Structure formats: C-alpha cells, structure tokens
Amino acid sequence: MSGKERVGVIGLGLMGSALSGNLIQNGYEVSGFDIEPARMRELEERGGRAAASPAERRFPWLGGKPEDCRRAWWSQSARLCREKLLPAG
C-alpha cells in the first residue's frame, strides 16, 4: 500500500477526467472505471489505475452521469458485487 488516500471514479468523461486528474495531482491514489476503454487508458497515462469493473470497489467511489452509473451498475461484471453487497429479497 502506498499510504496515499484512495478514491475511485466511475465515469471518466469531461467531469470525471478533470476530477481524477486533480486528485492525482494532489496526491491521491485514483482508480477509475468507464465503459470506454480509451478513457481508462488516459487515466493510466496520468498516473491513475484502471479498474477492471465497477464491482472492484475497494474504496469509496465518486459517480459520473446517472446513465453511466446505471449502465455500470447493471453490467454483467457488477452482478457479483450486487449479490455480495445487497441482502436477498
């Protein structure tokens, strides 16, 4: 572990990209997820880490646009996360 404060960002469009860039510049360890792989590569080029899926929730996440969060939430890769985090019923 790096000792830095960690945060994740879902949605790396205009706002998420700017937010994650500012966090990285201010010493945060940033992990990000976006449905567009190119945006995750850009995050890595700036010093962040691309999350394999939105289910990779090891620390607090900041959400993007509602439709992006909704799409990420209902993606196949997030299904396991929901099953583990939410009670049955």
Order of alpha helices (4+ residues) and beta strands (2+ residues): beta-alpha-beta-alpha-beta-beta-alpha-alpha
